[in-house]
């Protein structure tokens, strides 16, 4: 059954998150500080046993110049240093996961795309492996990442992670074999939220694929979602009584429903109507505020897993359509 009572209300929901007055200046300052550090992207070939895909271990400077890892997967025989016209997909990972192993997630490269698969700082031990630490100042937290530095937007975990995600696009743009005008951002859950955030923070991404996106409409998500990760924030506020206004003020800087009003790239969003983690209404909050061309796919009988292979099929078709139309 639908986890929310009325589908028409869900489809029309605009969200209740309010953007802070200094949202734009906050992110301009954050990204300018990151840009002051050389990207220093490095590529080391790995996974020699694959026959049709070449894989590179990537290291680059993310937030505050801190080292972030990624995989770059490309069709076999691609010369990274030779000028080329490969379209690229930059993938961000769901909550608790990392970039995994080099042989994982071969879909995009086997479909003819360059695939930059960014690691997730401080995560990567819940369901897939990660290799990137998180160097940060933090106060008391609920176990997990949702409340790390939640007392100050400058210290909040997602300031660092979103900045990493923005910088990952620069890594892809710096590869000679990749056509810098054909770079898409993509992810599921937390990864989908990061894709939407990046779409609102830079104007040079060509397409966005956000599957069951997280990080949207925090005021409703924290109060209505029955499962973690949003429940981490609810548990924090159950102990830090009286801090809700301050906490939601911090979260407003990272709420993708506040960021996507500046997005311009064509977007494909998917939503699962039985999702108890990323409630359908909160996905629609981001979708309805998204400023660029957009389309949405509803999975009526699915939970947070979404359409899985069918979503992948639709996503490849979407990118083929977008890139062919340029």
C-alpha positions as CSV (number, residue, x, y, z in Angstrom):
1,X,0.0,0.0,0.0
2,X,1.0,3.6,-0.5
3,X,3.0,4.8,2.6
4,X,1.3,8.1,2.3
5,X,-2.5,8.5,2.2
6,X,-3.3,10.3,-1.0
7,X,-1.4,10.0,-4.3
8,X,-2.6,13.3,-5.7
9,X,-1.5,15.1,-2.6
10,X,1.9,13.4,-2.9
11,X,2.3,14.4,-6.6
12,X,1.5,18.0,-5.8
13,X,3.6,18.3,-2.7
14,X,6.0,21.3,-2.8
15,X,7.8,20.7,0.5
16,X,8.0,22.8,3.6
17,X,11.8,23.4,3.8
18,X,12.8,27.1,3.6
19,X,16.0,28.2,2.1
20,X,18.3,30.4,4.3
21,X,18.8,33.9,3.0
22,X,22.6,33.3,2.6
23,X,22.2,29.9,0.9
24,X,23.9,31.1,-2.3
25,X,26.8,33.0,-0.5
26,X,27.3,30.0,1.8
27,X,27.9,27.6,-1.2
28,X,29.9,30.2,-3.2
29,X,32.2,30.5,-0.2
30,X,32.4,26.8,0.3
31,X,33.2,25.9,-3.3
32,X,35.6,28.8,-3.7
33,X,37.5,27.5,-0.7
34,X,37.6,24.0,-2.2
35,X,38.7,25.4,-5.6
36,X,41.7,27.0,-3.9
37,X,43.2,23.5,-3.5
38,X,44.6,21.9,-6.7
39,X,42.5,19.0,-7.8
40,X,45.6,16.8,-8.1
41,X,43.6,14.0,-9.8
42,X,45.7,10.8,-10.2
43,X,44.8,7.7,-12.1
44,X,46.3,4.2,-11.6
45,X,45.2,1.3,-13.8
46,X,43.8,-1.7,-11.9
47,X,41.7,-4.9,-12.5
48,X,43.7,-6.3,-15.3
49,X,41.5,-9.4,-15.6
50,X,38.6,-7.5,-17.0
51,X,38.5,-7.8,-20.8
52,X,36.0,-5.2,-22.0
53,X,36.4,-2.5,-19.4
54,X,39.5,-0.7,-18.1
55,X,39.4,0.5,-14.5
56,X,41.5,3.2,-12.8
57,X,42.0,3.8,-9.1
58,X,41.4,7.6,-8.8
59,X,42.5,10.0,-6.1
60,X,41.6,13.7,-6.0
61,X,41.4,16.6,-3.6
62,X,37.9,17.1,-2.3
63,X,36.7,19.3,0.6
64,X,39.5,21.3,2.2
65,X,42.0,19.5,-0.1
66,X,41.3,16.2,1.7
67,X,41.9,13.0,-0.3
68,X,38.9,11.3,-1.9
69,X,39.0,8.0,-3.8
70,X,37.0,6.9,-6.9
71,X,37.0,4.4,-9.7
72,X,37.1,5.4,-13.3
73,X,35.7,2.7,-15.6
74,X,36.0,3.2,-19.4
75,X,35.6,0.9,-22.4
76,X,38.7,-1.2,-22.9
77,X,41.4,0.4,-24.9
78,X,40.4,4.0,-24.1
79,X,43.4,6.3,-23.9
80,X,42.6,8.8,-21.1
81,X,45.2,11.3,-22.4
82,X,44.0,11.4,-26.0
83,X,41.2,13.9,-26.9
84,X,38.0,11.9,-27.2
85,X,34.2,12.2,-27.2
86,X,33.2,9.8,-24.4
87,X,30.0,10.8,-22.6
88,X,30.5,10.3,-18.8
89,X,28.4,9.4,-15.8
90,X,29.5,10.5,-12.3
91,X,28.0,8.2,-9.7
92,X,27.4,8.9,-6.1
93,X,26.8,6.1,-3.5
94,X,23.9,5.4,-1.2
95,X,24.1,5.8,2.6
96,X,26.5,3.5,4.3
97,X,28.2,2.4,1.1
98,X,31.4,3.2,-0.6
99,X,32.8,2.8,-4.1
100,X,33.0,-1.0,-3.8
101,X,35.4,-3.1,-5.8
102,X,36.8,-2.2,-9.2
103,X,34.8,-5.0,-10.9
104,X,31.5,-3.7,-9.4
105,X,28.9,-1.7,-11.3
106,X,30.1,-2.3,-14.9
107,X,26.8,-1.1,-16.4
108,X,27.8,2.3,-17.5
109,X,31.2,1.5,-19.0
110,X,29.8,-1.6,-20.8
111,X,27.2,0.8,-22.2
112,X,29.9,2.9,-23.7
113,X,30.2,5.6,-21.1
114,X,33.1,6.7,-19.0
115,X,32.1,6.0,-15.4
116,X,33.5,7.9,-12.4
117,X,32.3,6.2,-9.3
118,X,33.0,8.5,-6.3
119,X,33.7,7.1,-2.8
120,X,31.8,8.4,0.2
121,X,34.0,9.9,2.9
122,X,33.7,8.2,6.3
123,X,31.1,5.6,5.1
124,X,31.7,2.4,3.1
125,X,31.4,-0.3,5.6
126,X,27.6,-1.0,5.8
127,X,27.0,-2.7,2.5
128,X,29.9,-1.9,0.1
129,X,33.5,-1.0,0.7
130,X,34.9,2.5,0.9
131,X,38.4,3.8,1.1
132,X,38.0,7.5,2.1
133,X,38.2,8.8,5.6
134,X,36.5,11.9,7.0
135,X,38.6,14.5,8.7
136,X,36.3,16.8,10.6
137,X,35.4,18.7,13.7
138,X,32.3,17.3,15.4
139,X,30.3,17.4,18.6
140,X,28.1,14.8,20.1
141,X,26.4,12.5,17.5
142,X,23.9,9.7,17.1
143,X,25.7,6.7,15.6
144,X,25.8,7.3,11.8
145,X,26.6,10.4,9.8
146,X,23.4,12.4,9.8
147,X,24.2,14.4,13.0
148,X,28.0,14.8,12.5
149,X,28.6,18.6,13.0
150,X,24.9,19.3,13.0
151,X,25.4,22.3,15.3
152,X,27.0,24.5,12.6
153,X,26.5,24.5,8.8
154,X,30.3,25.0,8.4
155,X,31.0,21.8,10.3
156,X,28.1,19.6,9.0
157,X,29.0,16.4,7.4
158,X,27.1,17.0,4.1
159,X,29.0,20.2,3.5
160,X,32.1,18.1,3.0
161,X,30.4,15.3,1.1
162,X,28.5,17.6,-1.3
163,X,31.7,19.5,-2.0
164,X,33.4,16.2,-2.8
165,X,30.6,15.5,-5.2
166,X,31.0,18.9,-7.0
167,X,34.7,18.3,-7.3
168,X,34.2,14.9,-8.8
169,X,32.7,16.5,-11.8
170,X,35.9,18.5,-12.2
171,X,37.8,15.2,-12.2
172,X,35.7,13.9,-15.1
173,X,36.0,17.2,-17.0
174,X,39.8,17.0,-16.7
175,X,40.0,13.6,-18.5
176,X,40.9,14.3,-22.2
177,X,39.0,11.3,-23.4
178,X,35.8,12.6,-21.9
179,X,33.6,15.2,-23.7
180,X,33.2,17.8,-21.0
181,X,29.9,18.9,-22.5
182,X,28.4,15.4,-21.9
183,X,28.8,14.7,-18.2
184,X,25.8,13.4,-16.2
185,X,25.5,12.9,-12.5
186,X,23.7,9.9,-11.1
187,X,22.9,8.1,-7.9
188,X,20.4,6.2,-5.8
189,X,19.1,7.3,-2.3
190,X,21.9,9.4,-0.8
191,X,23.6,9.3,-4.2
192,X,20.4,10.6,-5.8
193,X,20.3,13.5,-3.3
194,X,24.0,14.3,-4.1
195,X,23.2,14.3,-7.8
196,X,20.4,16.8,-7.3
197,X,22.6,18.9,-5.0
198,X,25.3,19.0,-7.7
199,X,22.8,20.0,-10.3
200,X,21.9,23.0,-8.3
201,X,25.4,24.0,-7.5
202,X,27.0,23.9,-11.0
203,X,25.6,24.8,-14.4
204,X,27.8,22.6,-16.5
205,X,26.3,19.1,-15.9
206,X,24.4,17.8,-18.9
207,X,21.9,15.5,-17.3
208,X,20.8,14.3,-13.8
209,X,19.5,10.8,-12.8
210,X,18.2,10.8,-9.2
211,X,16.8,7.5,-8.0
212,X,14.7,7.6,-4.8
213,X,16.7,10.7,-3.7
214,X,17.6,11.3,-0.1
215,X,18.4,14.7,1.6
216,X,15.1,16.3,0.5
217,X,12.6,18.2,2.7
218,X,14.3,17.6,6.0
219,X,11.4,19.0,8.1
220,X,9.0,16.4,6.8
221,X,11.5,13.6,6.4
222,X,12.8,13.7,10.0
223,X,9.3,13.9,11.4
224,X,7.5,11.3,9.2
225,X,10.1,8.7,8.0
226,X,9.9,5.6,10.2
227,X,13.4,4.3,9.4
228,X,17.0,5.5,9.5
229,X,18.9,7.4,8.3
230,X,16.5,10.3,8.9
231,X,15.6,8.8,12.3
232,X,19.2,9.5,13.4
233,X,18.2,13.2,13.5
234,X,15.0,12.4,15.3
235,X,16.9,10.4,17.9
236,X,19.3,13.3,18.3
237,X,16.5,15.8,18.9
238,X,14.9,13.5,21.4
239,X,18.0,14.0,23.6
240,X,18.8,17.5,22.5
241,X,15.4,18.9,23.5
242,X,14.7,22.4,22.3
243,X,17.3,22.4,19.5
244,X,15.0,21.6,16.6
245,X,14.9,25.2,15.2
246,X,18.7,25.4,15.2
247,X,19.1,21.9,13.7
248,X,16.6,22.4,10.9
249,X,18.3,25.8,10.2
250,X,21.6,23.9,9.7
251,X,19.9,21.3,7.5
252,X,18.3,23.9,5.3
253,X,21.7,24.6,3.7
254,X,21.9,21.0,2.5
255,X,18.3,20.3,1.7
256,X,18.2,19.5,-2.0
257,X,14.7,20.8,-2.3
258,X,16.3,24.2,-1.5
259,X,19.1,23.7,-4.0
260,X,17.3,22.4,-7.1
261,X,15.7,25.8,-7.9
262,X,18.9,26.7,-9.7
263,X,19.2,23.5,-11.7
264,X,19.1,23.6,-15.4
265,X,20.1,20.2,-16.7
266,X,17.4,17.7,-17.9
267,X,16.6,15.3,-15.0
268,X,15.1,11.9,-14.6
269,X,13.8,11.2,-11.1
270,X,12.4,7.9,-9.8
271,X,10.1,7.5,-6.8
272,X,8.8,4.4,-5.1
273,X,5.4,4.8,-3.7
274,X,5.9,2.3,-0.9
275,X,9.3,3.7,0.2
276,X,9.4,4.2,4.0
277,X,13.0,5.6,3.9
278,X,12.7,8.4,1.3
279,X,9.0,9.2,1.5
280,X,7.3,9.7,-1.9
281,X,6.2,13.2,-0.8
282,X,9.8,14.3,-0.1
283,X,11.0,13.0,-3.5
284,X,8.2,15.0,-5.1
285,X,9.2,18.1,-3.0
286,X,12.6,18.1,-4.8
287,X,11.0,17.1,-8.2
288,X,8.4,19.8,-8.1
289,X,10.9,22.5,-7.2
290,X,13.4,21.3,-9.8
291,X,13.9,24.2,-12.3
292,X,15.2,22.3,-15.4
293,X,13.4,20.0,-17.7
294,X,12.3,16.9,-15.9
295,X,10.4,13.6,-15.9
296,X,9.6,11.2,-13.2
297,X,9.0,7.5,-13.0
298,X,6.8,6.0,-10.3
299,X,7.2,2.5,-9.0
300,X,3.8,1.9,-7.5
301,X,4.5,-1.4,-5.6
302,X,8.2,-0.9,-4.7
303,X,10.0,0.1,-1.6
304,X,13.4,1.9,-1.4
305,X,14.9,-0.5,-4.0
306,X,13.0,1.2,-6.7
307,X,12.9,-0.2,-10.3
308,X,16.5,-1.6,-10.2
309,X,17.2,-3.1,-13.7
310,X,14.2,-1.3,-15.2
311,X,15.5,2.0,-13.8
312,X,18.9,1.3,-15.3
313,X,17.3,0.6,-18.7
314,X,15.3,3.8,-18.5
315,X,18.4,5.8,-17.4
316,X,20.5,4.6,-20.4
317,X,17.7,5.5,-22.7
318,X,17.3,8.9,-21.1
319,X,21.0,9.7,-21.5
320,X,21.0,8.5,-25.1
321,X,18.1,10.8,-25.8
322,X,19.6,13.8,-24.0
323,X,23.0,13.5,-25.6
324,X,21.6,12.8,-29.0
325,X,19.5,16.0,-28.8
326,X,22.5,18.3,-28.1
